[in-house]
Amino acid sequence: QVQLVESGGGLVQPGGSLRLSCAASGSISRIYTMGWYRQAPGKQRELVASINSGGKINYADSVKGRFTISRDNAKNTVYLQMNSLKAEDTAVYYCNAVATTTVQTIASNYWGQGTQVTVSS
């Protein structure tokens, strides 16, 4: 079992910055991919950014040049630095991990509880 806990959300003005953190814990054997998804009211959940074991990064077109994803493998933690925030970035941001555990060798998806990001003047 893997638990993901997000932190760092809040209210910021347009053009401001936030840094999200997600720490994974539990009976982790290996984490293959970690990433961030977001969901605005009435909209589908969408991928924001992801990073795999080899360091390959994928960004949504809407956040390229503004957001940066990074990972600290020793701490099983992924970060999302969000700069030049826009009103359309307002959403609940969810941490995601693809991982195996000490009791399950088949990789599974795990999700955090979500953290609210609101961009408003």
NORCORBEL-V113248 format. One line per field, one symbol per residue. burial: I if it has 16 or more other C-alpha atoms within 10 Angstrom, else O. A space follows every 10 residues. Layout:
burial: ???
This chain:
burial: OIIIIIIOIO OIOIOOIIII IIIIOOOIOO IOIIIIIIII OOOOOOIIII IIOOOOIOIO OOIOOOIIII IOOOOIIIII OIIOIIOOII IIIIIIIIII IOOOOOOOOI IIOIIIIIII O
